[in-house]
Amino acid sequence: MTTAAVTPASLSEAEILRLREDFPILQTQVNGHPLVYLDSGATSQRPFAVLDAERDFATTMNAAVHRGAHTLAGEATEVFEDARSALAGFIGADDDEIVWTSNATEAVNLVAYSLSNASAGRGGPEADRLRLGPGDEIVTTEMEHHANLIPWQELAARTGATLRVIPLDDDGALRLDVAAELIGPRARLVAVTHVSNVLGVINPVEKIVALAREVGALVLLDACQSAPHLPLDVRALDVDFAVLSGHKMLGPTGIGALYGRRELLEIMPPFLTGGSMITTVTTTEAEYLPPPQRFEAGTQKVSQAVALAAAVRYLQNVGMPRIAAHEAELGAHLVDRLSAIDGVRVLGAGIGLPRVGLASFDVTGIHSHDVGQFLDDAGIAVRVGHHCAQPLHRRLGVTASTRISTYLYTTRDEVDAAIDGVARTIDFFRRA
Ligand SMILES: Cc1ncc(COP(=O)(O)O)c(C=O)c1O
């Protein structure tokens, strides 16, 4: 018997309209127009379930975790650890492989600083296999968000290792032929984004991981733009680290996470040090707790973690495969319609890779800030500029672009409103 591939059902228009009622900000007006929010790639909006979870925590059990012996502290610790389990389950990790951070940027820096601390001899002989030095190579790509680039530049500068960058082709696709050469015997770590925050394409992570495995290099996946939009299983992808930000997946700002393979976290020296991450301290030295607490110095982001867990449950209730299907449809529609407008160049449109509901474009002769301003006048929120990806823009021959990014609550009408707005902007400038 053969099994036909089943394409997951998308979200119906009626469902989207119903779930939009869960998001109070989507009912507001901006500049006299109903808000059309197409900037979820920068930060997503929050449903009542998330807003309520944070408020309920603050009003019924606010306390510092893992410390006090009183009832509230016990309850707070329980919900904090439940939140960790919720996120772990969401990405296919074990609970103790999730480290809370302030955002994805901090999570990448955590790994980079831990590796340079190991290189400086911290962590003892156990951490020896993490040492980097002259002759070692860190490999990243030309399409990274600065958060997954600058920490590696700094790590290379601190350790004497060399940073290698996988280039893009003219369409913005990763040059896998060059990747195969760059990920050689000297490569120790490969840091790559799952989904580009500018192009919206889903990178062939499996191929990069296979190249890294051949030479024994570690892989760090930037899952900022994938965890919110696609089913994500870090174990199935076989990555060593993954980073994400809560505010991009319906959660609050101020919380993100690092997934780290347990056997690596166990030998990694800490990044931040201080309270909450130790067992014994003298005036001259300290012994550290096992992971994940070893990496969670100081008072924790408890209400934010609880709210992020509510976001995860909300996403699971809707269903990640259905969210991904909805966004794939919006993404294809976005690219088709934008590409049909004379004077619009969609960055990375032609490469035929699967994509999320996000695309960036350049309009000949019109600065992205002007496009954004015109759309904003009509209540349409998009992102303009370099989107923290200057090397990518430079490679594609532009300094800035306009980005439209969608989410589970975005309707096709909203995408059309933005594209009609772009066409009107071009008309206006041509007539001027
Ligand atoms: C692909 C990617 N990586 C990393 C980040 C950094 O996220 P944060 O600023 O929340 O740390 C972003 C944010 O835009 C992103 O899109």
The ligand as an SDF file (V2000), in Angstrom:
LIG
                    3D

 16 16  0  0  0  0  0  0  0  0999 V2000
   16.8790   35.7420   11.9990 C   0  0  0  0  0  0  0  0  0  0  0  0
   17.0150   36.5470   13.2590 C   0  0  0  0  0  0  0  0  0  0  0  0
   17.9970   36.2610   14.1200 N   0  0  0  0  0  0  0  0  0  0  0  0
   18.1680   36.9220   15.2550 C   0  0  0  0  0  0  0  0  0  0  0  0
   17.3340   37.9650   15.5960 C   0  0  0  0  0  0  0  0  0  0  0  0
   17.5670   38.6840   16.8830 C   0  0  0  0  0  0  0  0  0  0  0  0
   16.4600   38.5770   17.7190 O   0  0  0  0  0  0  0  0  0  0  0  0
   16.4250   39.4370   19.0700 P   0  0  0  0  0  0  0  0  0  0  0  0
   16.6520   40.8660   18.6610 O   0  0  0  0  0  0  0  0  0  0  0  0
   15.0660   39.2060   19.6220 O   0  0  0  0  0  0  0  0  0  0  0  0
   17.5140   38.9290   19.9290 O   0  0  0  0  0  0  0  0  0  0  0  0
   16.3050   38.3260   14.7310 C   0  0  0  0  0  0  0  0  0  0  0  0
   15.4280   39.4810   15.0190 C   0  0  0  0  0  0  0  0  0  0  0  0
   14.9580   40.1540   14.1300 O   0  0  0  0  0  0  0  0  0  0  0  0
   16.1290   37.5880   13.5380 C   0  0  0  0  0  0  0  0  0  0  0  0
   15.1590   37.8810   12.6610 O   0  0  0  0  0  0  0  0  0  0  0  0
  1  2  1  0
  2  3  1  0
  2 15  2  0
  3  4  2  0
  4  5  1  0
  5  6  1  0
  5 12  2  0
  6  7  1  0
  7  8  1  0
  8  9  2  0
  8 10  1  0
  8 11  1  0
 12 13  1  0
 12 15  1  0
 13 14  2  0
 15 16  1  0
M  END
$$$$
